[in-house]
Amino acid sequence: MEAESVTGPTRPGNPRPGAEQPNAGRTGVEHPGVEHPRVAVRGESHLEVDPEIARITLTVTARGTDRRDAVANLTRRNNTALELLKSYGDAVAHVETGSLSLTPELSQRGRGERIRAYDGRVTLTAEITDFTVLGELTTRLADLDHTRVNGPYWSLRPESPAHRRARQEAVRQAVVRAREYAEALGTTLTGVVDIADIGADTAAAATRAAPRPAGSAGLPAAPGSAPEPPALALEPRRQHVRAQVNARFTMAPPAL
């Protein structure tokens, strides 16, 4: 009696011996789970633009042996400076009082707390946006009685379009640099992974350098009925705006 040959069903993972493999002899098969190589670069930009704001600081002082007289003189001189600033209308965008002090000076001779004089001072800060009146206003303020003028301090507005232009240019430069790296490998960029400000990933606080003064109007000339001094010729200082970003891109696998 002949024996019957029985063959079980073929499993998908165990092909029948001798059967042709569908991918036999093929190479370079891509696997969907493999990530594309990445390139990390830094983009930088530097713009030089005209300033938008000029800040000047005023220090109004008064001194006297009588406290009430010192306060009265300080009040009068402070009001005079404020009236002059406000007379320029919208050209002066903002005025604020920084500090006020009235300090008694003790006599160095004798015993006890004998007051020799009272020294009072008020500090004002003004923001000027119309530079055509800046020279005239500065000299008129410097000509006030017992008033010291420092500045101007040139700067940009916090919302200035120059900051936006610098950031966008930094991103464009990052793309250019990444493409150059990809081209050196004979491939191209395929996408962007992330773009971040320098220090954003570590929450580092950026410090802004304090604006440098363009000069000082110095101490005022003697007040009185003399004609007003000629306006100073003040040239705005160009502002430097910089931006930096870190960026990472993906690129197609190069054929190395």
C-alpha positions, 0 to 999 in steps of 0.5 A, a space after each residue: 500500500 502506497 503511503 500518502 504524502 501530506 503537505 501543510 499550508 504554507 505560512 506567510 513568514 515561511 515560504 515553501 522551499 524552492 519558491 521564488 522570493 519577491 525581493 530576491 536580488 534587490 538592494 537599497 530598499 528604503 525603510 519608512 522608519 529611518 530618519 533623514 539626516 539633519 543639519 544644524 546651523 546658525 543664522 545671523 544678521 546685522 543691520 545699520 539703521 537710523 535712530 527713532 528716539 533721542 532721550 535727554 535727562 535733566 537734573 534740576 537743582 536748588 540749594 539754600 539755608 532755608 528749607 522752604 526757600 529751597 523747596 520753592 526754588 526747586 518747584 519753580 525750576 522744575 515747573 519751568 523745565 516741564 513747561 518748556 518740554 510740553 511747549 514742543 507738543 508731539 515732538 516730545 513723546 514722553 516726559 517722566 520724573 525719575 527721582 526727587 530728593 531734598 537733603 539737609 547738609 550738616 555743619 562740620 563744626 560745632 556739636 549737635 545736628 546743626 543744618 548748614 543748608 538744604 540741597 534739592 534736586 529733581 531728575 527728568 527724562 524726555 523722549 524726543 521723536 522729532 529730531 528737527 527740534 532736538 538741537 534747539 530744545 537741548 540748548 534752551 534746556 541747558 540755558 535754564 537756571 540750575 539745570 544740567 542736561 545730559 544726552 542725547 541717548 539714541 535708540 530704536 522703539 521696542 516695536 521698531 520694524 528694524 528688529 523684525 527685518 533683522 530676525 527675518 534676515 537671520 532666518 534667511 541666512 540660516 537657510 542659505 547656510 544649510 543649503 550650502 552644507 547640503 550641496 556639499 554633500 550632493 543633496 538637498 534640504 527636505 524640511 525644517 525641524 526647528 528654529 529658535 532664538 539663541 538661548 531660547 532652549 535654555 531660557 537664558 535671559 538676554 542682556 541689552 547694552 545700555 545706550 551710549 550718550 552722544 554727548 552732554 550739553 553740560 552746565 547751563 549758561 548764566 540765566 537772565 535777559 540775554 538772548 537764547 544761545 544758538 541751537 546745537 547741531 546734533 547728528 543722529 548716531 546710527 543704530 546697530 541691530 543684530 539677530 541670531 537664530 539656531 536652526 535644524 533642517 532635514 535633507 535627503 540621504 546623500 550618496 556617499 
